[in-house]
Amino acid sequence: MGYLLNFIYVLAWLAMTPWLCWQAWIRKKPARGLVAKWLGRADHPRLTNDRPTAWFHGVSVGEIHLLRQVVARFRTRFPDWQCVVSTTTATGHDEACKHFTDLPVVYWPFDFTWAVANALHTIRPTLVVLSEGELWPNFIRAAKKQNVAVAILNARMSPRSAKRFQTFRSLVASLFAQVDWIGAQNDEYRTHYQQLGAANVVVTGNIKYDGVNTDRTNVKTLAMRDLVGIAPGELVWVIGSTQDPEESLAIEIYRNAKARFPQLRLIVVPRHPERFDEVARLLANSGLPFVRRSALASPPSCEAILLIDTIGELGAIWGLADVAYVGGSLDGKRGGQNMIEPSAYGAAVCFGPHTWNFKQTVADLLASAAAIQVRNADELEATILRLLADANERQRLGAAARRFVLSQQGATERSLDELAKLFPRLAA
């Protein structure tokens, strides 16, 4: 089976190579970590083999942010364990190196038999903790042959993904059955995993509530406020994790709103770094003044739109928002991005109709009257204009959102309690 998967993976790589080369040329950045991923190179000077090792994996930036508090609490509660962090993307690797300065940070191996074997041999984990649900057959099979426990933290599975897996249940059931423990975000996700053959599935809640900042006076947000030069009385609208065509829609809404609210500031934070230049061209073509964060040395004009073309600053920037729009939710292709962070800061949060990635969070926020969901671009414009005009409604929404986030915290400790139950078996 492993060799058959190798063959399929190679065919997929050959088919994708022209597109990958094209993307690398467009971005003008070579792919990083390919050799390490292909060969499973995971050696690191901080790796030792004299302690049990917990290997934490987060695919990219979002998952790495989630793991920050998990790994910190794990190290506090279980100081005899060594921790290793891996990621798949280059941006995720940069973020992991920034936040886990004293831990080994490596690339996750491609799912070839030789790559996963090399990585497992080098790291020698006792426990592998995957964040949110990425499973690879060759890795899981190799880990189980070496008696390595595999767990999924903060697991989620959208109805769309569950339906796809159900189509191939006869093939994937054995894979899910090999996972030792799954901490699901809610009852719906637990049911999806159980229907696909997973046995030990426990609802622990959403860890993303634990890692968010609720204090607008934190150091990073205050530093960003000074850098941007936001004055008292100004209104800040942040559109974050945006994707095409959300930026163009927001620019036109801002153009109309600015005439009514001269004190309005707009901050645009695209979801993907490869779109920074594209959004910059969009802003340039709009005729409106703007400045890129990467070129910002002093506070810009209050008339200028701020384009955040850097990585890892959105969490602090949400703390500037009076009104927040969470992207990836308007066109039906992406399923929405994380609306927990702006909610935690007490911003007046809105998002589009397509939010299946955060289905439970959205349902809970709406049930708490703590956010607004719009159906289309026209409703988005009407909502933004109404919120900008109504300070009481902004404050009511923000206060309700912050209360809701605080009420949901605690999933990290519940997850670590469950992981600890695996330790006696691992020591046997």
Secondary structure, DSSP 8 states (H G I E B T S, - for coil): -HHHHHHHHHHHHHHHHHHHHHHHHHHT----SHHHHHHT----TT--SSS-EEEEE-SSHHHHHHHHHHHHHHHHH-TTSEEEEEESSHHHHHHHHHH-TTS-EEE---S-HHHHHHHHHHH--SEEEEETT---HHHHHHHHHTT-EEEEEEE---HHHHHHHHHTHHHHHHHHHT-SEEEESSHHHHHHHHHTT---EEE---GGGTT----TTSHHHHHHHHHHT--TT-EEEEEEEE-TTHHHHHHHHHHHHHHH-TTEEEEEEESSGGGHHHHHHHHHHHT--EEEGGG-SS---TTSEEE--SSS-HHHHGGG-SEEEE-S-SSSSS-----HHHHHTT-EEEE-S--GGGHHHHHHHHHTT--EE-SSHHHHHHHHHHHHH-HHHHHHHHHHHHHHHHHT--HHHHHHHHHHTTHHHHH-
